[in-house]
Amino acid sequence: MNKLWKKFEKLSSKCYANMEQSDVNLEDWDNAFSVLMEIIKEDAVPELYLLDDRTDYQFDVCGWLDDYLDELEILEKNEEVQSICEQLLGLFKWEEEDPGELNFRIASAMREQGKKEEAHAFCERWYQKNTEDVLAATALIYAKIAIRDYAGGKKLVDQYISEDTVCTEDNDIIFTAASLLYKLSGNKKAEKAINQAIQQYEEEIEQYFAGLGEDELEFEMDDDELPFH
């Protein structure tokens, strides 16, 4: 392990130690990210996940980046979120992994900065590249809500949710976006139906986990292991 990795390990550990004490020192996170950028440039890996793969997941780089971006979003550092996500998109090829989560964060950060039209254009380009991507569709719905294009948002929702569509772990994000869309557009009937579907899904999830013993919950369950499809 070279000096940069040792430095990143020390800083990232400090980040989590502070987090456990509810004392978020953003300077530690920023410094750790700077070191990570040095590592990325030095190692020249084509895909982000390879940083973890080549280090036997000793540092959980991808997990740490998610936590860092989460902290920035909580602190409403939206300009920084956009900048970091754009840096990461430009550093890797993204041929083996989908950068959808980064795109979603960029779109959200743009909206929070008041860049509503820019966010809408960004989401339109993203969605047109893959019209089957639920995450891209959800981001575009939020973008349309932001510019008050409720008719356009509804048209997109209708492509994914019909009267018979069940809310699941695969599409709950688009149900949540649809709920907000119908609320703001004043469509109370549609909003009620969407909220009922969301509530039913949440109740099923609660019932499922309530039936598990404490020992059975001491692991992270993948989405495809959930019983509702």
Kinemage of the C-alpha trace (Angstrom):
@kinemage 1
@onewidth
@group {chain A} dominant
@subgroup {mainchain}
@vectorlist {calphas} color= white
{ca met a 1} P 0.000 0.000 0.000
{ca asn a 2} L 1.608 3.253 -1.119
{ca lys a 3} L 1.663 6.524 0.795
{ca leu a 4} L -1.418 7.951 -0.939
{ca trp a 5} L -3.562 4.964 -0.020
{ca lys a 6} L -2.339 5.143 3.567
{ca lys a 7} L -3.222 8.826 3.633
{ca phe a 8} L -6.680 8.144 2.209
{ca glu a 9} L -7.256 5.363 4.729
{ca lys a 10} L -6.335 7.657 7.604
{ca leu a 11} L -8.535 10.522 6.395
{ca ser a 12} L -11.528 8.353 5.501
{ca ser a 13} L -11.366 6.641 8.900
{ca lys a 14} L -11.387 10.069 10.517
{ca cys a 15} L -14.451 11.011 8.464
{ca tyr a 16} L -16.405 8.029 9.748
{ca ala a 17} L -15.184 8.451 13.308
{ca asn a 18} L -16.501 12.008 13.319
{ca met a 19} L -19.751 10.892 11.716
{ca glu a 20} L -20.355 8.405 14.527
{ca gln a 21} L -20.107 11.310 16.959
{ca ser a 22} L -22.460 13.432 14.829
{ca asp a 23} L -19.581 15.803 14.185
{ca val a 24} L -19.226 16.234 10.434
{ca asn a 25} L -15.945 17.947 9.593
{ca leu a 26} L -16.291 18.607 5.889
{ca glu a 27} L -12.615 19.531 5.633
{ca asp a 28} L -11.662 15.918 6.361
{ca trp a 29} L -13.990 14.680 3.617
{ca asp a 30} L -12.678 17.268 1.164
{ca asn a 31} L -9.064 16.370 1.955
{ca ala a 32} L -9.764 12.668 1.548
{ca phe a 33} L -11.388 13.337 -1.808
{ca ser a 34} L -8.341 15.332 -2.962
{ca val a 35} L -6.104 12.418 -2.056
{ca leu a 36} L -8.427 10.042 -3.859
{ca met a 37} L -8.179 12.180 -7.000
{ca glu a 38} L -4.398 11.869 -6.814
{ca ile a 39} L -4.724 8.094 -6.529
{ca ile a 40} L -7.069 7.925 -9.512
{ca lys a 41} L -4.724 9.960 -11.687
{ca glu a 42} L -1.742 7.882 -10.587
{ca asp a 43} L -3.415 4.483 -11.053
{ca ala a 44} L -5.185 5.456 -14.301
{ca val a 45} L -7.912 2.829 -13.905
{ca pro a 46} L -10.548 2.879 -16.702
{ca glu a 47} L -13.514 2.144 -14.417
{ca leu a 48} L -14.286 3.386 -10.900
{ca tyr a 49} L -15.087 -0.034 -9.452
{ca leu a 50} L -11.572 -1.228 -10.330
{ca leu a 51} L -10.162 0.888 -7.494
{ca asp a 52} L -11.955 -1.411 -5.070
{ca asp a 53} L -11.341 -4.520 -7.146
{ca arg a 54} L -7.586 -3.984 -7.245
{ca thr a 55} L -7.360 -3.267 -3.510
{ca asp a 56} L -9.533 -6.232 -2.457
{ca tyr a 57} L -12.179 -3.752 -1.250
{ca gln a 58} L -9.932 -2.709 1.609
{ca phe a 59} L -10.987 0.951 1.362
{ca asp a 60} L -14.556 0.720 -0.021
{ca val a 61} L -13.928 3.680 -2.327
{ca cys a 62} L -17.339 3.551 -3.999
{ca gly a 63} L -19.110 3.401 -0.643
{ca trp a 64} L -17.035 6.263 0.695
{ca leu a 65} L -17.823 8.418 -2.355
{ca asp a 66} L -21.545 7.795 -1.866
{ca asp a 67} L -21.267 8.834 1.776
{ca tyr a 68} L -19.256 11.936 0.869
{ca leu a 69} L -21.845 13.037 -1.678
{ca asp a 70} L -24.619 12.306 0.834
{ca glu a 71} L -22.932 14.567 3.382
{ca leu a 72} L -22.563 17.353 0.827
{ca glu a 73} L -26.233 17.067 -0.103
{ca ile a 74} L -27.306 17.181 3.544
{ca leu a 75} L -25.272 20.367 3.960
{ca glu a 76} L -26.809 21.710 0.725
{ca lys a 77} L -23.421 22.012 -0.953
{ca asn a 78} L -25.070 21.552 -4.323
{ca glu a 79} L -22.433 23.261 -6.433
{ca glu a 80} L -19.803 20.947 -4.972
{ca val a 81} L -21.998 17.899 -5.578
{ca gln a 82} L -22.399 18.810 -9.229
{ca ser a 83} L -18.685 19.494 -9.643
{ca ile a 84} L -17.586 16.223 -8.025
{ca cys a 85} L -20.047 14.116 -10.004
{ca glu a 86} L -18.956 15.761 -13.243
{ca gln a 87} L -15.313 15.100 -12.346
{ca leu a 88} L -16.043 11.428 -11.762
{ca leu a 89} L -17.985 11.139 -15.016
{ca gly a 90} L -15.023 12.575 -16.886
{ca leu a 91} L -12.389 10.397 -15.229
{ca phe a 92} L -13.757 6.985 -16.218
{ca lys a 93} L -15.084 5.258 -19.329
{ca trp a 94} L -18.348 4.021 -17.746
{ca glu a 95} L -18.549 1.135 -20.191
{ca glu a 96} L -18.954 -1.596 -17.572
{ca glu a 97} L -20.939 0.401 -15.006
{ca asp a 98} L -23.936 2.689 -15.310
{ca pro a 99} L -23.251 6.233 -14.044
{ca gly a 100} L -26.966 6.782 -13.443
{ca glu a 101} L -26.580 7.592 -9.741
{ca leu a 102} L -24.091 10.346 -10.568
{ca asn a 103} L -26.383 11.734 -13.270
{ca phe a 104} L -29.286 11.741 -10.823
{ca arg a 105} L -27.246 13.668 -8.272
{ca ile a 106} L -26.177 16.185 -10.930
{ca ala a 107} L -29.773 16.799 -11.968
{ca ser a 108} L -30.869 17.254 -8.354
{ca ala a 109} L -27.945 19.583 -7.611
{ca met a 110} L -28.789 21.701 -10.656
{ca arg a 111} L -32.388 22.085 -9.555
{ca glu a 112} L -31.358 22.998 -6.021
{ca gln a 113} L -29.124 25.717 -7.467
{ca gly a 114} L -32.046 27.120 -9.432
{ca lys a 115} L -30.714 25.853 -12.768
{ca lys a 116} L -34.106 24.463 -13.708
{ca glu a 117} L -33.891 24.770 -17.486
{ca glu a 118} L -30.320 23.459 -17.491
{ca ala a 119} L -31.395 20.494 -15.367
{ca his a 120} L -34.284 19.790 -17.727
{ca ala a 121} L -32.009 19.826 -20.780
{ca phe a 122} L -29.522 17.562 -18.991
{ca cys a 123} L -32.235 15.055 -18.072
{ca glu a 124} L -33.705 15.098 -21.575
{ca arg a 125} L -30.306 14.160 -23.055
{ca trp a 126} L -29.796 11.468 -20.438
{ca tyr a 127} L -33.254 9.967 -20.928
{ca gln a 128} L -33.031 9.964 -24.721
{ca lys a 129} L -29.913 7.800 -24.496
{ca asn a 130} L -31.903 5.109 -22.678
{ca thr a 131} L -35.658 5.475 -22.581
{ca glu a 132} L -35.958 2.260 -20.557
{ca asp a 133} L -33.970 3.669 -17.635
{ca val a 134} L -36.324 4.258 -14.697
{ca leu a 135} L -33.756 6.435 -12.923
{ca ala a 136} L -33.388 8.692 -15.963
{ca ala a 137} L -37.167 8.868 -16.368
{ca thr a 138} L -37.590 9.784 -12.708
{ca ala a 139} L -34.990 12.539 -12.961
{ca leu a 140} L -36.753 13.906 -16.030
{ca ile a 141} L -40.107 13.912 -14.226
{ca tyr a 142} L -38.596 15.956 -11.386
{ca ala a 143} L -37.037 18.285 -13.962
{ca lys a 144} L -40.411 18.787 -15.625
{ca ile a 145} L -42.014 19.445 -12.247
{ca ala a 146} L -39.367 22.113 -11.615
{ca ile a 147} L -40.244 23.967 -14.829
{ca arg a 148} L -43.963 23.339 -14.213
{ca asp a 149} L -44.391 21.194 -17.300
{ca tyr a 150} L -46.938 19.043 -15.526
{ca ala a 151} L -48.468 17.751 -18.766
{ca gly a 152} L -45.060 16.575 -19.948
{ca gly a 153} L -44.406 14.976 -16.591
{ca lys a 154} L -47.718 13.132 -16.662
{ca lys a 155} L -47.041 11.871 -20.174
{ca leu a 156} L -43.801 10.366 -18.933
{ca val a 157} L -45.396 8.892 -15.809
{ca asp a 158} L -48.060 7.233 -17.951
{ca gln a 159} L -45.344 5.323 -19.804
{ca tyr a 160} L -44.321 3.619 -16.587
{ca ile a 161} L -47.418 3.557 -14.383
{ca ser a 162} L -50.871 2.353 -15.376
{ca glu a 163} L -53.886 1.552 -13.200
{ca asp a 164} L -52.615 -2.013 -12.755
{ca thr a 165} L -48.956 -1.178 -12.052
{ca val a 166} L -47.792 -2.348 -8.636
{ca cys a 167} L -45.264 -0.307 -6.666
{ca thr a 168} L -42.111 -2.395 -6.102
{ca glu a 169} L -38.453 -1.910 -5.245
{ca asp a 170} L -37.825 -1.572 -8.983
{ca asn a 171} L -40.111 1.400 -9.561
{ca asp a 172} L -40.879 3.005 -6.199
{ca ile a 173} L -38.766 6.046 -7.098
{ca ile a 174} L -40.971 6.841 -10.065
{ca phe a 175} L -44.090 6.396 -7.910
{ca thr a 176} L -42.661 8.950 -5.474
{ca ala a 177} L -42.019 11.398 -8.311
{ca ala a 178} L -45.514 10.816 -9.646
{ca ser a 179} L -47.004 11.555 -6.221
{ca leu a 180} L -45.312 14.950 -6.156
{ca leu a 181} L -46.326 15.657 -9.736
{ca tyr a 182} L -50.003 14.973 -9.060
{ca lys a 183} L -49.921 16.915 -5.807
{ca leu a 184} L -48.506 20.045 -7.424
{ca ser a 185} L -50.687 19.773 -10.513
{ca gly a 186} L -53.813 19.420 -8.380
{ca asn a 187} L -54.776 15.939 -9.588
{ca lys a 188} L -56.019 14.681 -6.214
{ca lys a 189} L -57.557 11.476 -7.549
{ca ala a 190} L -54.317 10.337 -9.200
{ca glu a 191} L -52.281 11.454 -6.195
{ca lys a 192} L -54.449 9.373 -3.869
{ca ala a 193} L -54.106 6.264 -6.035
{ca ile a 194} L -50.339 6.640 -6.257
{ca asn a 195} L -49.987 7.201 -2.509
{ca gln a 196} L -52.086 4.144 -1.773
{ca ala a 197} L -49.820 2.027 -3.966
{ca ile a 198} L -46.740 3.411 -2.200
{ca gln a 199} L -48.282 2.813 1.218
{ca gln a 200} L -49.152 -0.781 0.331
{ca tyr a 201} L -45.580 -1.429 -0.775
{ca glu a 202} L -44.149 0.132 2.409
{ca glu a 203} L -46.511 -1.930 4.578
{ca glu a 204} L -45.454 -5.130 2.806
{ca ile a 205} L -41.799 -4.273 3.374
{ca glu a 206} L -42.459 -3.588 7.081
{ca gln a 207} L -44.357 -6.843 7.465
{ca tyr a 208} L -41.582 -8.771 5.769
{ca phe a 209} L -38.815 -7.403 7.985
{ca ala a 210} L -40.999 -7.664 11.088
{ca gly a 211} L -41.094 -11.405 10.461
{ca leu a 212} L -37.315 -11.730 10.503
{ca gly a 213} L -35.335 -12.393 13.637
{ca glu a 214} L -32.623 -9.993 14.788
{ca asp a 215} L -29.838 -12.284 13.608
{ca glu a 216} L -31.356 -12.494 10.149
{ca leu a 217} L -31.163 -8.719 9.742
{ca glu a 218} L -27.443 -8.491 10.343
{ca phe a 219} L -26.616 -8.392 6.643
{ca glu a 220} L -27.298 -6.147 3.680
{ca met a 221} L -30.010 -7.517 1.441
{ca asp a 222} L -29.850 -6.933 -2.305
{ca asp a 223} L -32.910 -5.569 -4.065
{ca asp a 224} L -33.455 -8.792 -5.978
{ca glu a 225} L -33.745 -10.657 -2.662
{ca leu a 226} L -36.792 -8.697 -1.602
{ca pro a 227} L -40.025 -10.675 -1.950
{ca phe a 228} L -42.063 -8.095 -3.863
{ca his a 229} L -41.774 -8.001 -7.653
